[in-house]
Amino acid sequence: MVKKEVVIRSKHGLHARPSAKISELAQFFGDTNIRLIDPSDGTDADAKSILSILTMTKESGQSVIVTADGPDEQKAVDEIVGIIDGFSVDN
């Protein structure tokens, strides 16, 4: 299992656009289980489900832990963290 914590820098938090990109990418890693975990309370979301991600309601400045378990776990975590980092303060 691979995991990495990332801070959400977008002023709109983890909104629909990054959530859609995350779920689309996660589906590409079919046999890899990818989750987003809220470190403040331990709740998690299936990264392959946009609705699951959106229900986390993560705001700017909060963090999530991206975890993956499976054949492409390192690549999956790196790419999803890249999506979250790619949405800067202005997005």
C-alpha positions in Angstrom: 0.0 0.0 0.0 1.2 3.5 -0.9 -0.1 6.7 0.7 0.6 10.4 0.6 -1.0 13.4 2.3 -1.7 16.4 0.2 -3.1 19.9 1.0 -5.9 21.2 -1.1 -4.8 24.6 -2.4 -7.8 25.4 -4.7 -9.8 28.3 -3.3 -12.9 26.3 -4.1 -11.7 23.1 -2.3 -12.1 19.7 -3.8 -15.0 20.7 -6.1 -16.6 19.1 -9.1 -13.8 19.6 -11.6 -10.9 18.1 -9.7 -13.2 15.4 -8.4 -14.2 14.4 -11.9 -10.6 14.3 -13.0 -9.7 12.2 -10.0 -12.5 9.7 -10.5 -11.7 9.5 -14.3 -8.1 8.8 -13.7 -8.8 6.3 -10.8 -11.0 4.3 -13.1 -8.0 3.9 -15.5 -6.2 1.9 -12.7 -8.9 -0.8 -12.7 -7.3 -3.4 -10.4 -5.9 -0.8 -8.0 -8.0 0.2 -5.0 -7.7 3.9 -4.6 -9.1 5.9 -1.6 -9.1 9.4 -0.3 -9.0 9.6 3.5 -9.9 12.6 5.6 -7.1 12.7 8.2 -9.3 14.7 10.6 -11.9 12.0 11.2 -10.8 9.0 9.2 -13.7 9.0 6.8 -12.8 7.9 3.3 -14.0 8.0 -0.3 -13.7 5.7 -3.2 -11.6 7.6 -5.7 -13.4 5.9 -8.6 -16.6 7.6 -7.6 -17.1 11.3 -8.1 -20.1 11.4 -5.7 -18.0 9.7 -3.0 -15.3 12.3 -3.4 -17.7 15.2 -3.4 -19.4 14.1 -0.2 -16.1 14.6 1.6 -16.6 18.4 1.2 -12.9 19.2 1.6 -12.2 22.9 1.7 -9.1 24.9 0.7 -6.3 24.4 3.2 -7.5 21.0 4.4 -5.7 17.9 3.5 -6.5 14.4 2.3 -4.5 11.2 2.3 -4.4 9.5 -1.1 -4.0 5.7 -0.7 -3.6 3.0 -3.3 -3.3 -0.8 -3.1 -2.7 -2.8 -6.2 -0.5 -3.3 -9.3 0.0 0.4 -10.1 -0.3 1.8 -6.6 2.7 4.2 -6.7 1.8 5.6 -10.1 -1.9 6.0 -9.0 -1.0 8.0 -5.9 1.5 10.2 -7.7 -0.9 11.1 -10.5 -3.9 11.8 -8.2 -1.7 13.9 -5.9 -0.6 15.7 -9.1 -4.3 16.5 -10.0 -5.0 17.8 -6.5 -1.7 19.9 -6.6 -2.6 21.1 -10.1 -5.6 23.0 -8.9 -3.9 26.1 -7.5 -5.3 28.8 -5.2 -6.9 30.5 -8.2 -8.8 27.5 -9.4 
